[in-house]
Amino acid sequence: MAAGGAIVELQRNSPKWSNIVEGIVMLERKIFPKHESLARSFDEELRKRNSGLLYVEVNGEVAAYVMFSWPSSLSASITKLAVKENFRRQGYGEALLLEAIEKCRTRNVQRIALHVDPLRTPAVNLYKKLGFKVDNLIEAYYASDRNAYRMYLDFDAE
Ligand SMILES: CC(C)(COP(=O)(O)OP(=O)(O)OC[C@H]1O[C@@H](n2cnc3c(N)ncnc32)[C@H](O)[C@@H]1OP(=O)(O)O)[C@@H](O)C(=O)NCCC(=O)NCCS
């Protein structure tokens, strides 16, 4: 992965919890429009059982994060993936997504699903690069004028 940042899994009892969540909430506000942002509910989302967060910290600031959950044994989902603008195109997004896929794999789920706005070309390309397929287009998913692709990655039955 890019120099200057290791992937860390945020632990519920971590003394850094509020610091990290604060950093992520700031990025959420910056990167995502209101209706797509988890800024107001991030802490709550994260405290749910069956959810996890991986992040990369560079020089004391959160540079990138991915959030995922596994509500059932059938399917996990990637609920958020974002890289701060000045850290993009350095491999952080791909490294985080790969690690999140591995975390989900160890939960023995059969599939990972996610939603993404088709206009988010970098994200759609990244998901496709790591093997996600487009399932279908859901109209008016994020807002009346914003659609979503539902994408999925199936693990081979072993
Ligand atoms: C999508 C996002 C997470 C990618 O992070 P990143 O660290 O810049 O991506 P990486 O450097 O790891 O690139 C990995 C792959 O992503 C794709 N990609 C990344 N940026 C791209 C761009 N600007 N244009 C086209 N494809 C792009 C490519 O397939 C790339 O592989 P390649 O280098 O072999 O071409 C980042 O652009 C982002 O935070 N976007 C805004 C938030 C968002 O859309 N999140 C997803 C919806 S929840």
The ligand as an ORCA input file, in Angstrom:
! r2SCAN-3c Opt
* xyz 0 1
  C     -13.593      5.717     -4.396
  C     -12.420      6.074     -3.512
  C     -12.649      5.477     -2.123
  C     -11.141      5.457     -4.138
  O     -10.037      5.622     -3.234
  P      -8.519      5.779     -3.708
  O      -7.660      5.551     -2.542
  O      -8.363      7.063     -4.436
  O      -8.376      4.577     -4.770
  P      -7.059      3.734     -5.094
  O      -5.887      4.647     -5.249
  O      -6.924      2.615     -4.118
  O      -7.446      3.155     -6.533
  C      -7.905      1.823     -6.712
  C      -8.768      1.703     -7.984
  O      -9.928      2.549     -7.886
  C     -10.275      3.056     -9.189
  N     -10.124      4.519     -9.185
  C      -9.680      5.279     -8.136
  N      -9.714      6.585     -8.472
  C     -10.181      6.659     -9.722
  C     -10.456      7.738    -10.609
  N     -10.239      9.024    -10.243
  N     -10.969      7.471    -11.831
  C     -11.200      6.183    -12.210
  N     -10.965      5.108    -11.418
  C     -10.455      5.338    -10.188
  C      -9.300      2.413    -10.147
  O      -9.891      1.186    -10.575
  C      -8.093      2.145     -9.261
  O      -7.280      1.110     -9.730
  P      -6.004      1.456    -10.698
  O      -5.107      2.305     -9.852
  O      -5.457      0.108    -11.023
  O      -6.577      2.209    -11.866
  C     -12.217      7.617     -3.424
  O     -12.171      8.146     -4.732
  C     -13.310      8.342     -2.628
  O     -13.243      8.476     -1.412
  N     -14.345      8.848     -3.330
  C     -15.426      9.613     -2.687
  C     -16.290      8.755     -1.800
  C     -16.985      7.630     -2.532
  O     -17.411      7.752     -3.677
  N     -17.152      6.501     -1.837
  C     -17.827      5.337     -2.351
  C     -19.282      5.400     -2.101
  S     -19.733      4.964     -0.433
*
